Amino acid sequence: MIQPESIDIKPEQTARPAVVRIFHHLREKYYETLEIGLLSSITLMVIIFNLIPKPTPPEINLAQAPIILEVTDVPQTLQPISVKGAPIKPMIPIAADIPEELIVDETDLIFGTEDGLLEIPAPPVPPGGGNKTELFPPKLMVSKFPEYPKELQKQGVSGIVVLLVEVDVTGKVINHKVKSNSTNNAILEKLSIETVYKCRYNPASDGKKPIVAWTEHRFEFNEKISQ
C-alpha cells in the first residue's frame, strides 16, 4: 500500500495570503478613507470659522456739523459825485529864467579874483539882431572853479582862460572851444576844460522853447589870492 507523501506547510506560506488580503483591502478603502478625511477637515474648518466672533464695524455718524457764518459790518463808502460843468481852461505855462528841476543850493568857488568873486562876463549879443525872433542866451546857474595848483601860484603863473561852450536844452555843456589862454599854461587850460563841464546853465530860448546855443565862459587865475 502506497502511502501519500507528507507535505510540510510552513508558517510563512499560511501567513502570506492574509497579508495580501489586508493590503488589497486597504488599497480598495484608500480613496474612500481619503474622501472621508477631506470632508471631515472641511466640515471642521467651517464649524471653527462660524464660531469665531465677527467684528462689528464702528457706527458712522452722518449728521453734519452745524455751519456758523460770522457776518461783519462792512463800512459804507461814499463815491464822489461828479458834477458836469464848464470845462476847466488849461493853464498856460509862463516862461521862467530858472527851470523847476534846476535848484541851485550853493556856488562852489575855490579861486577867483582878490575879493574871492568870480567875474562872469555879460553874454555876447546873439547874431542877427534884425530878426523878429528874440533869442535869450544861456545863463550860468551853477559855477565851479578849477583847482589852482600851489606850485603854479609860487611860480607866478596867472592869467585868464576863455572858453566857448555849447549848452544843450537841459543846461549841460556838450562841447567847448578854447578862445584864449593868457596863462600860457597847459595844466591850467586842461583844468579849466574839465571844470566847465561841471557847470550848469539855464538853457538858451527862442521865447517859446529851449534851444542849443553857444556862450562864453572864462576862468581867472590870480597869484595874489589871499591865503
C-alpha positions as CSV (number, residue, x, y, z in Angstrom):
1,M,0.0,0.0,0.0
2,I,1.3,3.3,-1.1
3,Q,1.1,6.0,1.5
4,P,1.0,9.6,0.4
5,E,3.9,11.8,1.0
6,S,3.5,14.2,3.8
7,I,3.5,17.9,2.9
8,D,5.2,20.3,5.2
9,I,3.3,23.6,5.4
10,K,5.5,26.4,6.6
11,P,4.1,29.2,8.7
12,E,5.3,31.7,6.1
13,Q,3.1,30.2,3.4
14,T,0.0,30.3,5.5
15,A,0.6,34.0,6.7
16,R,1.2,35.4,3.2
17,P,-2.3,35.2,1.9
18,A,-3.6,37.0,4.9
19,V,-1.2,39.9,4.4
20,V,-2.1,40.1,0.8
21,R,-5.8,40.2,1.6
22,I,-5.3,43.0,4.1
23,F,-3.2,45.0,1.5
24,H,-5.9,44.6,-1.1
25,H,-8.5,45.7,1.4
26,L,-6.6,48.8,2.4
27,R,-6.0,49.7,-1.2
28,E,-9.7,49.4,-2.0
29,K,-10.6,51.5,1.0
30,Y,-7.8,54.2,0.5
31,Y,-9.8,56.6,-1.7
32,E,-12.9,56.2,0.5
33,T,-10.8,56.9,3.6
34,L,-9.2,59.9,1.9
35,E,-12.6,61.3,0.9
36,I,-13.9,60.9,4.4
37,G,-10.8,62.6,5.9
38,L,-11.1,65.5,3.5
39,L,-14.8,66.0,4.1
40,S,-14.2,65.9,7.9
41,S,-11.5,68.5,7.6
42,I,-13.7,70.9,5.6
43,T,-16.6,70.4,8.0
44,L,-14.3,71.1,11.0
45,M,-13.0,74.3,9.3
46,V,-16.5,75.6,8.6
47,I,-17.5,75.0,12.2
48,I,-14.5,76.8,13.5
49,F,-14.9,79.7,11.1
50,N,-18.5,80.2,12.2
51,L,-17.6,80.0,15.9
52,I,-15.1,83.0,15.5
53,P,-16.9,86.2,16.5
54,K,-17.3,88.7,13.7
55,P,-16.0,92.2,14.3
56,T,-18.7,94.8,14.3
57,P,-17.9,98.0,12.2
58,P,-17.9,101.3,14.1
59,E,-21.0,103.4,13.7
60,I,-20.6,106.4,11.5
61,N,-22.4,109.5,12.4
62,L,-23.6,111.0,9.2
63,A,-25.0,114.1,10.8
64,Q,-23.3,117.2,9.6
65,A,-21.7,119.7,12.0
66,P,-23.6,123.0,12.2
67,I,-22.1,125.7,10.0
68,I,-21.6,129.1,11.7
69,L,-21.4,132.1,9.5
70,E,-20.0,135.3,11.0
71,V,-21.2,138.4,9.3
72,T,-19.1,141.5,9.8
73,D,-20.3,145.0,9.2
74,V,-18.8,146.4,6.0
75,P,-18.3,150.2,6.2
76,Q,-20.1,152.0,3.5
77,T,-18.0,154.2,1.3
78,L,-19.4,157.3,-0.4
79,Q,-18.4,157.6,-4.0
80,P,-17.7,161.2,-5.2
81,I,-20.4,162.6,-7.3
82,S,-19.1,164.1,-10.5
83,V,-20.9,167.3,-11.4
84,K,-20.8,168.2,-15.0
85,G,-19.9,171.8,-15.7
86,A,-17.9,174.0,-17.8
87,P,-14.5,172.5,-18.7
88,I,-11.5,173.9,-16.9
89,K,-9.4,176.0,-19.0
90,P,-5.8,174.7,-19.3
91,M,-3.2,176.8,-17.6
92,I,-0.7,178.5,-19.9
93,P,2.8,177.9,-18.7
94,I,4.8,181.1,-18.0
95,A,8.4,181.1,-19.2
96,A,10.8,181.4,-16.4
97,D,14.5,182.0,-16.4
98,I,15.2,179.1,-14.0
99,P,13.6,175.7,-14.7
100,E,11.9,173.9,-11.9
101,E,14.1,170.9,-12.0
102,L,17.2,173.0,-11.6
103,I,17.7,174.2,-8.0
104,V,20.9,176.0,-7.0
105,D,22.0,175.1,-3.5
106,E,25.4,176.7,-3.4
107,T,28.1,178.0,-5.7
108,D,31.4,176.3,-5.3
109,L,34.1,178.8,-5.9
110,I,37.6,177.9,-4.9
111,F,39.7,180.5,-6.6
112,G,39.0,183.8,-8.3
113,T,40.0,187.4,-8.0
114,E,41.4,189.1,-5.0
115,D,38.0,189.7,-3.4
116,G,37.1,186.0,-3.9
117,L,34.4,186.5,-6.5
118,L,34.3,185.1,-10.0
119,E,33.7,187.7,-12.6
120,I,31.2,186.4,-15.1
121,P,31.1,188.5,-18.3
122,A,27.9,189.5,-19.9
123,P,26.8,187.0,-22.6
124,P,27.6,188.0,-26.1
125,V,24.8,189.5,-28.2
126,P,23.4,186.8,-30.5
127,P,23.9,187.4,-34.2
128,G,21.1,188.5,-36.4
129,G,19.7,191.2,-34.2
130,G,17.4,192.4,-37.0
131,N,15.4,189.2,-36.9
132,K,12.0,189.4,-35.4
133,T,12.5,186.3,-33.2
134,E,14.0,187.3,-29.9
135,L,16.7,184.9,-28.6
136,F,17.7,184.6,-24.9
137,P,21.3,183.4,-24.4
138,P,22.3,180.8,-21.8
139,K,22.7,182.0,-18.2
140,L,25.2,180.5,-15.8
141,M,23.4,179.0,-12.8
142,V,25.9,176.7,-11.1
143,S,29.6,177.8,-11.3
144,K,32.6,175.7,-10.5
145,F,36.2,176.8,-10.4
146,P,39.2,174.6,-11.2
147,E,42.0,173.8,-8.8
148,Y,44.8,176.3,-8.7
149,P,48.0,174.4,-8.0
150,K,50.1,176.0,-5.3
151,E,53.3,175.3,-7.3
152,L,52.0,177.4,-10.2
153,Q,51.0,180.1,-7.7
154,K,54.5,180.2,-6.3
155,Q,55.9,180.4,-9.8
156,G,53.7,183.4,-10.5
157,V,51.7,181.7,-13.3
158,S,48.4,183.7,-13.7
159,G,46.0,184.8,-16.4
160,I,42.6,184.2,-17.8
161,V,41.4,181.1,-19.8
162,V,38.4,182.0,-22.0
163,L,36.3,179.1,-23.4
164,L,33.4,179.0,-25.8
165,V,30.9,176.3,-24.6
166,E,27.9,174.8,-26.3
167,V,24.9,174.4,-23.9
168,D,22.1,171.9,-24.7
169,V,18.4,172.2,-23.9
170,T,18.9,170.7,-20.4
171,G,21.6,173.3,-19.4
172,K,24.6,170.9,-19.7
173,V,27.8,171.7,-21.6
174,I,28.2,169.4,-24.5
175,N,31.1,171.0,-26.4
176,H,33.9,173.5,-26.0
177,K,36.5,175.6,-27.8
178,V,39.5,177.4,-26.4
179,K,39.1,181.1,-27.3
180,S,42.2,182.4,-25.5
181,N,44.6,181.4,-22.7
182,S,46.7,184.3,-21.3
183,T,48.3,182.0,-18.7
184,N,50.2,180.1,-21.5
185,N,50.0,177.1,-19.2
186,A,48.6,173.7,-20.5
187,I,47.8,172.5,-16.9
188,L,45.5,175.4,-16.2
189,E,43.9,175.1,-19.6
190,K,43.2,171.4,-19.0
191,L,41.8,172.1,-15.5
192,S,39.5,174.8,-17.0
193,I,38.1,172.5,-19.6
194,E,37.4,169.7,-17.1
195,T,35.7,172.1,-14.8
196,V,33.5,173.8,-17.3
197,Y,31.7,170.5,-17.9
198,K,30.6,170.5,-14.3
199,C,28.9,173.9,-14.6
200,R,25.2,174.2,-15.2
201,Y,23.3,176.8,-17.3
202,N,19.8,177.9,-17.8
203,P,19.5,176.9,-21.5
204,A,19.0,179.5,-24.2
205,S,15.5,180.1,-25.5
206,D,13.8,181.5,-28.6
207,G,10.9,182.7,-26.5
208,K,8.9,179.5,-26.9
209,K,11.2,176.6,-26.1
210,P,14.8,176.0,-25.0
211,I,17.4,175.7,-27.8
212,V,21.1,174.7,-28.1
213,A,23.4,177.7,-28.1
214,W,27.0,178.8,-27.6
215,T,28.2,181.1,-24.8
216,E,31.5,182.3,-23.3
217,H,32.9,181.1,-20.0
218,R,36.2,182.4,-18.5
219,F,38.3,181.4,-15.6
220,E,40.7,183.9,-14.0
221,F,43.8,182.7,-12.1
222,N,45.5,185.3,-9.9
223,E,48.6,184.6,-7.8
224,K,47.5,187.3,-5.3
225,I,44.7,185.2,-3.8
226,S,44.6,185.6,0.0
227,Q,45.8,182.5,1.8
